[in-house]
Amino acid sequence: MNRFDNSDAFYKDRLNKKISGVCAGLANGHDLPVWSTRLVTLILFFVFPVPILIAYFAAAMILPARYY
């Protein structure tokens, strides 16, 4: 099976959320540590604040939520 054909990689994790669960869902979907995903998002926010804020808000509205 193709590793890149994973439709479960993009979702919001409602149990491990800090704001809306976007970073936790992306980290869990790609088998990454949650803290590293949040750190990269925070660094990118300080470098590119407007695009990251728009992308995070869009992901929070579009991505499906998971409660497990």
Buried (B, 14 or more C-beta within 10 A) or exposed (E): EEEEEEEEBBBBBBEEBEEBBBBBBBBBBEEEEBEEBBEBBEEBBEEEEEEBEEBBEEBBEEBEEBEE
